[in-house]
Amino acid sequence: MRIFGFIAAKRAEHAIATMCRVLGVSRSGFCAWERREPSRRACQDASLSEVIERIHTDSRKTYGSPRVHAELRLGHGVRVGRKRVERLMRRAELSGQVRRRRGKTTIRAQGVRTAPDLVERDFNPIAINRLWAADITYIRTWEGWLYLASVMDCHSRRIVGWAIADHLRSELVVDALEMAVARRRPDAGLVHHSDQGSQYTSLVFTRRCRTVGIDVSMGSRGDCFDNAVLESFHATLKKDLIDRRSWPTKTEARTAVFDYIEVFYNRRRRHSLLGMLSPTDFENSTLRDDGSSLAASRLASINKIKFNTTSTAQAA
């Protein structure tokens, strides 16, 4: 009982008889509880709590109960209810990271012609190298601001290209694109989707896209969902890494971003839209077989998200 646990924890501060009288329990009941052997359920909870704590630590203390539950099921073969995981994490005071409000990095160039929206919020292509999404976010350090440009393959949610610099010139997004092209070698017809920021409407960027056969797409102005998939990644990066501490030097921040993207996010972090696989594991599994089970799992996740979004909109 929780009351007996509270009495045991406070016995050095107050008399046991007094606490039992105030809390409305018998002293004999407390003594019997204290001598009683732990139940099998309690022993299982203690053992499971140790595994949960290790998973939470290995995730860099970023996983909440959904991903801890997935890691137990997929990584350790432990069959356990999600509510039980939530209860044990709450008891151990373990939790995922909480997102903070996001700043603004989209600077539009007035009078510049923008590309049409070829995506229309459908960020779920059927294969890799069909749709890339791109965006820019900021990182504050004691030495000044850094800006991160990222390119994501929307099929696997893998970050295929990125660049970080202390400026917002067009070279930043071109460098991220060059990394993605060098890694993936996409065929002609790939769609690159972004917002209407001046970096993406610049002549140097659009020319480079045309050179490698990439079709440029841009979200509509004033649409909060025009590039939600990449904005979601940047929010996760901020929540898991950037906002958890301060960054004295730009070099330290660059190294941490490299480690997060290349070591943790792409290879290890479980993604809810991918059946709780990491982006790399999802791509590898798709290449090993026809990917039918993975596609079905992902489609179910997408439909669930769409249903929740529609229900929320109707309720509003």
Secondary structure, DSSP 8 states (H G I E B T S, - for coil): -HHHHHHHHTTTTS-HHHHHHHHT--HHHHHHHHHS---HHHHHHHHHHHHHHHHHHHTTT---HHHHHHIIIIIS-----HHHHHHHHHHTT----------------TT------SSTT----SSTTSEEEEEEEEEEETTEEEEEEEEEETTTTEEEEEEEESS-SHHHHHHHHHHHHHHH---TT-EEEE---HHHHSHHHHHHHHHTT-EEEE--TT-TTTTHHHHHHHHHHHHHTGGGS--S-HHHHHHHHHIIIIIIITTT--BGGGTTB-HHHHHHHHHHS--HHHHHHHHHHHHHHHHHHHHHHHH-
